[in-house]
């Protein structure tokens, strides 16, 4: 085959590969925006508790689910974008007792929970995708992530209020354990169902 006949083939590879990168970037940006919006919606499903500055919300459920569904990088970037939106003053955080917004809210009593989200989502995703994915693996990954969120949230509240370990546990951990257990099960169930659906669709799609 002559050099002239090889040139169009290589050019075709470059021309088809060139649009692929922008398309992948646009897809990732879309996922990040949708994921951060999902967390924001879940944040506003909130129930204030009179004995603690930490409200009961669906935010942790969103973090667990995104960690199970997205890659580690996308999961972390999505939660970083969410925190950035909140820091800029967008109404994405759960309503707090002080009514603070932006950076003031981000550094308030719930800061430990909020700042843990990117790290926890990345760890959940990494642990889950390294395992034999299924309901049990999703349950373990989400459960560990949930405990880590509670731990970091309680640690921050302890540093902020200088409260006793017993008082911090009563305000930042114990009231949320039953609800977080349900969130873990729900996130794991949805992730396992999504995986089954993808596998079914991949088996039923025609091969070329």
PATORZA-215484 format. One line per field, with one value per residue: z, y, x of N, C-alpha, C, CB in turn; residue number from 1. Coordinates in steps of 0.1 Angstrom, whole numbers. Glycine has a CB too. Layout:
<rs>
n.z <- (Z ...)
n.y <- (Y ...)
n.x <- (X ...)
ca.z <- (Z ...)
ca.y <- (Y ...)
ca.x <- (X ...)
c.z <- (Z ...)
c.y <- (Y ...)
c.x <- (X ...)
cb.z <- (Z ...)
cb.y <- (Y ...)
cb.x <- (X ...)
k <- (NUM ...)
</rs>
This chain:
<rs>
n.z <- (0 -8 4 -1 -1 26 40 40 56 82 86 88 112 130 125 134 160 171 176 197 222 231 232 253 274 275 282 308 322 321 337 361 367 369 390 411 413 421 446 458 457 474 497 505 513 543 578 606 638 672 692 683 661 637 609 599 569 533 521 528 516 489 485 490 470 447 449 446 420 402 388 407 403 390 410 432 420 414 440 449 432 440 467 460 446 467 484 468 473 463 467 478 500 529 548 576 613 619 596 579 549 520 524 552 560 551 568 592 619 605 589 590 580 554 542 541 521 493 496 508 489 468 480 485 459 448 465 460 432 430 440 438 422 434 454 481 481 475 498 518 510 510 536 551 541 551 579 580 572 594 614 608 607 634 646 637 649 675 678 672 691 715 730 752 746 749 747 721 706 711 697 671 660 671 668 641 632 628 605 587 583 568 545 536 529 509 490 482 472 450 435 430 415 392 382 375 355 336 329 318 296 281 275 259 237 202 187 167)
n.y <- (-12 22 53 74 63 56 79 92 73 76 102 101 87 106 127 116 110 135 151 136 141 168 161 142 158 177 159 151 175 180 159 165 190 182 163 179 196 177 170 195 197 175 185 204 190 189 185 204 200 205 202 203 219 207 198 173 158 149 150 134 109 116 120 94 79 91 85 58 55 71 76 77 102 118 117 131 156 165 169 188 209 214 223 246 261 266 281 304 316 306 291 264 249 232 247 265 270 295 310 316 320 311 313 316 298 275 273 268 252 228 223 203 179 188 195 170 157 156 140 117 107 101 81 61 55 45 23 8 3 -12 -36 -66 -57 -52 -56 -62 -53 -26 -19 -22 -3 21 22 24 49 65 64 76 102 110 109 128 151 152 155 181 196 192 205 231 238 230 210 182 148 131 149 159 135 131 152 152 126 102 109 106 81 60 71 74 48 39 55 44 18 24 38 18 -1 12 16 -11 -19 -2 -12 -38 -32 -20 -41 -59 -44 -43 -69 -74 -58 -55 -70 -60)
n.x <- (9 6 21 5 -21 -24 -26 -53 -67 -55 -61 -88 -91 -82 -100 -124 -118 -113 -138 -146 -135 -144 -171 -172 -163 -184 -205 -196 -196 -224 -233 -221 -234 -261 -259 -251 -273 -292 -283 -288 -316 -323 -312 -331 -352 -359 -359 -360 -345 -352 -334 -308 -284 -282 -300 -324 -320 -322 -298 -274 -283 -283 -255 -245 -258 -248 -222 -222 -232 -216 -183 -152 -139 -158 -178 -166 -160 -186 -197 -179 -185 -211 -206 -192 -212 -229 -211 -209 -233 -256 -289 -285 -280 -292 -319 -309 -308 -298 -301 -280 -261 -242 -206 -207 -227 -214 -193 -205 -223 -229 -208 -189 -202 -209 -184 -172 -184 -174 -150 -160 -179 -161 -146 -166 -174 -149 -144 -167 -166 -143 -150 -170 -195 -228 -258 -250 -224 -228 -243 -224 -204 -219 -227 -203 -195 -216 -212 -187 -194 -210 -191 -171 -188 -196 -171 -163 -184 -179 -154 -162 -181 -170 -181 -190 -181 -203 -224 -221 -224 -251 -262 -252 -249 -263 -292 -295 -289 -310 -324 -303 -296 -318 -314 -290 -297 -317 -301 -283 -301 -311 -288 -280 -303 -300 -276 -284 -303 -286 -270 -288 -297 -274 -270 -292 -289 -282 -253 -226)
ca.z <- (0 -10 15 -3 3 40 46 43 67 94 88 92 126 137 124 142 174 175 183 209 235 235 236 266 284 277 290 322 327 323 348 373 370 373 403 422 415 428 461 463 459 486 509 509 520 556 590 617 651 682 702 676 650 625 605 593 555 524 516 528 507 476 485 490 457 436 451 440 405 394 390 419 400 388 423 439 413 415 453 450 425 449 477 453 444 480 488 461 478 457 477 476 513 538 557 589 623 619 584 572 536 514 532 566 562 548 579 604 626 597 580 589 571 541 537 540 510 481 500 511 477 461 487 483 445 447 472 453 418 431 445 429 424 437 465 493 480 476 511 526 506 514 551 555 538 560 592 579 572 608 623 604 611 648 650 635 659 688 678 671 704 727 738 756 737 751 741 706 701 712 688 658 656 675 663 627 629 621 592 578 579 557 534 531 522 497 480 478 464 437 427 425 404 381 376 368 343 326 324 310 283 274 269 249 226 191 184 153)
ca.y <- (0 34 63 83 56 55 92 94 65 82 114 97 84 119 135 110 111 149 155 127 147 178 155 136 169 182 149 151 188 178 150 173 200 175 157 190 200 166 172 207 194 167 194 212 181 190 186 209 194 216 200 203 228 199 193 160 161 138 153 122 100 120 117 80 74 96 78 44 56 78 73 84 115 125 119 141 169 169 174 201 219 217 232 259 268 271 292 316 321 300 285 249 243 230 258 264 278 309 317 320 315 312 309 316 285 265 272 268 239 216 223 190 171 194 194 156 151 151 129 105 102 95 68 52 51 37 10 0 -1 -22 -48 -73 -48 -58 -50 -63 -44 -12 -17 -20 10 32 22 30 63 72 65 86 115 113 110 141 161 152 160 195 202 192 216 244 241 225 202 169 137 126 159 159 123 133 162 150 112 93 111 104 68 53 77 72 34 38 61 35 7 29 41 5 -8 19 13 -24 -20 4 -21 -49 -26 -18 -54 -64 -37 -46 -83 -75 -49 -63 -69 -57)
ca.x <- (0 14 20 -7 -33 -25 -29 -67 -71 -51 -68 -102 -90 -80 -112 -135 -114 -113 -150 -150 -131 -154 -184 -170 -163 -198 -212 -191 -201 -238 -235 -218 -245 -273 -257 -251 -287 -299 -280 -295 -330 -324 -309 -343 -361 -353 -367 -353 -347 -351 -323 -295 -284 -281 -313 -325 -322 -319 -284 -265 -288 -278 -241 -243 -262 -239 -209 -224 -235 -206 -169 -147 -136 -171 -185 -159 -162 -200 -199 -171 -193 -222 -201 -189 -224 -233 -202 -212 -246 -268 -297 -284 -278 -304 -321 -303 -315 -293 -304 -268 -259 -228 -195 -211 -233 -204 -184 -213 -224 -230 -197 -182 -209 -208 -170 -169 -191 -166 -141 -168 -184 -150 -142 -177 -172 -137 -146 -178 -162 -133 -156 -179 -207 -241 -265 -242 -212 -233 -247 -212 -198 -227 -227 -190 -196 -225 -205 -177 -200 -214 -179 -165 -197 -195 -158 -164 -193 -171 -144 -168 -188 -162 -190 -185 -183 -217 -233 -219 -230 -265 -266 -247 -248 -274 -305 -295 -286 -321 -327 -292 -297 -327 -308 -280 -305 -323 -291 -278 -311 -312 -276 -281 -313 -294 -266 -291 -309 -276 -265 -299 -297 -262 -271 -302 -285 -276 -239 -222)
c.z <- (0 2 12 1 18 47 49 55 81 97 93 107 134 137 132 157 180 182 195 222 239 239 250 277 286 285 305 329 330 335 361 377 375 387 414 424 423 443 466 466 472 498 514 514 534 567 602 630 662 691 696 664 636 621 600 578 546 517 516 518 493 474 483 476 446 437 445 425 397 397 401 415 398 401 431 433 415 429 455 443 434 460 472 451 457 486 481 465 472 467 476 489 520 546 571 600 623 606 576 558 531 523 547 569 561 560 593 611 618 587 579 580 557 535 535 527 498 484 502 498 468 467 484 468 443 453 464 439 419 436 435 431 425 449 478 493 481 491 520 523 512 530 557 553 547 574 591 579 586 616 620 609 626 653 648 646 672 689 678 685 716 736 743 746 737 744 726 700 701 702 673 652 659 669 648 623 622 607 582 574 568 544 527 523 509 486 474 469 450 428 422 414 391 374 369 355 332 320 315 296 275 268 258 237 215 190 170 150)
c.y <- (12 44 71 76 55 68 95 86 71 95 112 94 97 127 129 111 125 153 147 134 158 172 148 147 175 172 150 164 187 170 158 183 193 169 168 195 190 167 184 204 185 175 201 203 179 191 191 202 204 215 200 213 221 194 179 162 148 140 140 111 103 117 102 75 78 88 64 44 61 72 81 99 123 127 130 155 174 175 187 212 223 226 246 267 274 282 305 322 316 292 270 242 241 243 256 272 292 317 321 314 317 306 308 303 274 263 271 254 226 215 210 180 175 191 179 150 147 140 116 99 96 82 57 46 42 23 1 -5 -11 -35 -55 -67 -56 -51 -50 -53 -29 -9 -14 -6 22 33 28 45 71 74 75 100 119 116 124 152 163 159 176 202 203 203 229 247 237 217 189 159 132 136 160 147 125 143 159 136 104 96 107 90 60 58 74 57 32 44 51 24 12 32 28 -2 -1 16 -1 -26 -13 -5 -33 -44 -25 -31 -60 -57 -41 -60 -83 -66 -58 -60 -67 -65)
c.x <- (9 12 7 -20 -35 -29 -44 -72 -67 -58 -82 -102 -90 -94 -124 -131 -115 -126 -153 -146 -140 -167 -183 -170 -177 -207 -209 -197 -216 -241 -232 -229 -257 -271 -257 -265 -295 -296 -287 -309 -332 -321 -322 -354 -355 -363 -358 -355 -344 -339 -309 -295 -283 -295 -313 -328 -319 -305 -275 -270 -282 -263 -238 -247 -253 -226 -210 -226 -224 -192 -163 -144 -149 -178 -179 -161 -176 -202 -190 -179 -205 -218 -198 -201 -229 -224 -205 -226 -258 -276 -297 -283 -292 -306 -316 -310 -310 -296 -292 -268 -245 -218 -199 -218 -223 -195 -192 -213 -224 -218 -190 -188 -207 -194 -166 -174 -183 -157 -149 -173 -174 -147 -153 -175 -161 -139 -156 -173 -150 -138 -164 -193 -220 -247 -256 -230 -216 -237 -235 -205 -206 -227 -214 -190 -205 -219 -194 -182 -204 -202 -173 -175 -197 -182 -158 -172 -186 -161 -150 -175 -181 -171 -183 -188 -198 -227 -233 -226 -246 -271 -263 -247 -260 -287 -306 -292 -298 -324 -316 -291 -306 -321 -297 -287 -311 -313 -285 -288 -312 -300 -276 -291 -307 -284 -273 -297 -298 -271 -276 -299 -285 -263 -282 -299 -279 -261 -236 -209)
cb.z <- (12 -23 16 -18 -3 46 37 31 66 94 75 84 129 131 109 138 176 164 173 208 233 224 225 266 279 263 284 323 318 311 347 371 358 363 402 417 401 423 462 453 447 485 505 497 512 556 594 619 652 690 709 671 651 627 595 600 550 513 523 542 506 474 497 500 454 438 466 447 403 397 377 423 387 378 431 440 398 413 464 443 411 455 484 441 438 490 486 446 476 445 477 467 522 546 557 589 637 620 587 580 526 512 531 569 552 535 580 600 635 589 584 603 574 541 546 552 505 476 513 521 469 461 502 485 436 453 486 451 410 441 457 432 413 439 468 495 467 467 517 524 491 509 556 549 524 561 596 566 563 613 619 589 607 655 641 621 659 690 665 660 704 734 731 770 739 765 747 702 709 726 691 657 662 690 664 620 641 629 593 585 592 561 537 542 531 500 486 490 471 439 436 436 409 385 387 377 346 332 336 317 286 283 281 255 230 178 190 150)
cb.y <- (0 41 72 86 42 50 103 91 51 84 122 85 75 128 135 95 106 158 154 114 153 188 144 128 180 184 135 151 200 172 138 180 208 163 150 201 202 152 174 218 186 155 204 220 167 202 172 224 181 216 187 189 237 187 203 151 172 138 164 116 99 135 123 72 79 111 76 38 64 93 75 78 116 118 106 138 168 157 164 199 213 204 226 256 258 260 287 313 336 291 290 246 251 218 262 267 272 309 328 316 322 327 318 328 283 268 283 272 239 216 234 184 171 208 201 148 160 163 133 108 114 104 70 58 63 44 12 9 11 -17 -45 -89 -38 -73 -57 -77 -46 -11 -29 -31 10 31 8 23 65 64 51 84 115 101 100 142 157 139 154 198 195 178 214 244 233 237 200 165 125 124 173 160 111 137 175 156 106 93 126 113 60 54 91 75 25 45 74 29 1 42 49 -4 -7 34 15 -34 -12 17 -26 -54 -13 -10 -63 -63 -22 -46 -93 -70 -38 -60 -81 -42)
cb.x <- (-10 11 32 -8 -34 -12 -24 -75 -65 -36 -69 -107 -78 -69 -117 -137 -100 -110 -161 -143 -117 -156 -188 -157 -154 -204 -210 -176 -199 -244 -226 -204 -248 -277 -243 -242 -293 -294 -264 -293 -336 -314 -298 -347 -362 -343 -373 -355 -337 -364 -325 -292 -272 -271 -320 -336 -313 -329 -278 -265 -303 -281 -234 -252 -277 -237 -206 -236 -247 -206 -161 -134 -127 -179 -185 -144 -158 -209 -195 -157 -198 -228 -189 -181 -235 -233 -188 -212 -245 -264 -311 -272 -268 -303 -337 -288 -312 -278 -313 -256 -269 -225 -183 -220 -245 -197 -174 -227 -236 -243 -187 -181 -224 -211 -160 -174 -202 -157 -134 -179 -190 -138 -141 -191 -171 -125 -151 -190 -158 -122 -165 -180 -207 -240 -278 -238 -205 -245 -254 -202 -197 -241 -229 -179 -200 -238 -199 -168 -213 -222 -169 -162 -211 -197 -147 -169 -206 -165 -135 -179 -201 -156 -202 -192 -174 -220 -230 -204 -226 -269 -260 -233 -236 -275 -309 -285 -282 -334 -329 -279 -301 -340 -301 -272 -316 -331 -280 -274 -324 -314 -264 -284 -326 -288 -257 -302 -315 -264 -263 -313 -298 -249 -276 -315 -276 -283 -231 -220)
k <- (1 2 3 4 5 6 7 8 9 10 11 12 13 14 15 16 17 18 19 20 21 22 23 24 25 26 27 28 29 30 31 32 33 34 35 36 37 38 39 40 41 42 43 44 45 46 47 48 49 50 51 52 53 54 55 56 57 58 59 60 61 62 63 64 65 66 67 68 69 70 71 72 73 74 75 76 77 78 79 80 81 82 83 84 85 86 87 88 89 90 91 92 93 94 95 96 97 98 99 100 101 102 103 104 105 106 107 108 109 110 111 112 113 114 115 116 117 118 119 120 121 122 123 124 125 126 127 128 129 130 131 132 133 134 135 136 137 138 139 140 141 142 143 144 145 146 147 148 149 150 151 152 153 154 155 156 157 158 159 160 161 162 163 164 165 166 167 168 169 170 171 172 173 174 175 176 177 178 179 180 181 182 183 184 185 186 187 188 189 190 191 192 193 194 195 196 197 198 199 200 201 202 203 204 205 206 207 208)
</rs>
